[in-house]
Amino acid sequence: MNKRTIELSGHIIDSLVLPKTMDLIMDRGGDFDILEFDIGKRKSDISRAKMLVSADSPDQLNIILDELSRLGASISEIKEVELTSSIKDKVAPEGFYSTSNHPTHVLYKNNWRTVEDIEMDCTICIDEENNKVSCKPLGEIKAGDKIVVGREGIKVTPPQRTRGKKQLFEFMNSDVSSEKPLMNLIREIASEMKEIKSKGGRIGVVGGPAIVHTGSGKYLASLIKEGFIDVLMAGNALATHDIESDIFGTSLGIDIQTGNIVSHGHTHHMRAINKINKSGSIKNAVEDGTLNSGIMYECIKNNVPFILAGSIRDDGPLPDVITNTIKSQELMRQQAQDLDMVLMIATMLHSIAMGNLLPSRVKSICVDINPSTVTKLSDRGSAQVVGIVTDIGTFLPLLYEALHMK
């Protein structure tokens, strides 16, 4: 009862999956025996390992197996997924399977089915009537929903680290350092962005108000105008200070051009909100001539959707800010599934929120002057994120320049 056989497959040595598996088992008080080990001899070959995992109790073993699944381990003795009906809205059955953000399949009616809209920390719901297998957050569960419980019949496939030349976007290879060669990283990001757009892909930005404070708002506005950005996700602050910078030439009361404090400038953001409230919305403010430039202006003029998620600390807020956080989460979740890349710039809370919603296949870059912002993302399971510790006032101008290099 306290032993199960697991299998690992892929570049499990190069990606450190095998030693991570061993460490995890021992750290959780379990034990293991390697039953089979086939090492790939060429760079294109994959390696395979079969291990017998044991623990002192079934509960301890289940905990170990649950954590191993996030590394891509699958149980050898394949059985169909077990389903239990929810007895109440927003309540999953005891022992429900909690998802990772990696591609996941379940064995259902003798077929391996892809779990749609995958994201971390959700349940797997099987809609038998509509023949659909999908992720479902706890808050969206309805009484009677068929929810996957336990570990049987589930296969998780983390992104594989390449065995060739080191790539910028490599799963579990995104260490955080302020000493990385910044210009080289930015050129690689720019190259990836151009390739994504050439294939019709979608790129999103999650941004904080420091973009405006550092005078870099004009570069983000230009990226939106030139078609590099397909959706903007931010809070009340970025939009407010962007609008303030257009109407008053300040951000937080500081003249953006000179860096000088402006008399009564500390009231400008409130006056900016008041002007937009008078117009009725950001779109109306563009149409009536109140707003004539900036990030939000370019979003309106170029039909780029934006999601402004509100918080308890917001001034105003602007009329376009979504004060219902669950509604904001739903809208961001919808965008996350259709993105190929996300730039998360100078905003800890929104970056972590977006990281929780993203599938691991989405190329993600987090840029912040504070290293803890970047490390918190990877600590919470977003192992695919490339972390860059630098001033956003340096990053965005260089990125814009790199995107226009021939």
Secondary structure, 3 states (H helix, E strand, C coil): CCEEEEEEEECCCCCCHHHHHHHHHHHCCCEEEEEEEECCCCCCCCEEEEEEEECCCHHHHHHHHHHHHCCCCEECCCCCCEEEECCECCECCCCECCCCCCCEEEEECCEEEECECCCCCCEEEEECCCCEEEEECHHHCCCCCEEEECCCCEEECCCCCCCCCCCCCCCCCCCCCCCCCHHHHHHHHHHHHHHHHHCCCCEEEEECCHHHHCCCHHHHHHHHHCCCCCEEEECHHHHHHHHHHHHHCEECCEECCCCCECCCHHHHHHHHHHHHHHHCCHHHHHHCCCCCCCHHHHHHHCCCCEEEECCCCCCCCCCCCECCHHHHHHHHHHHHCCCCEEEEECCHHHHHHHHHHCCCCCEEEEEECCHHHHHHHHHCCCCCEEEEECCHHHHHHHHHHHHCCC
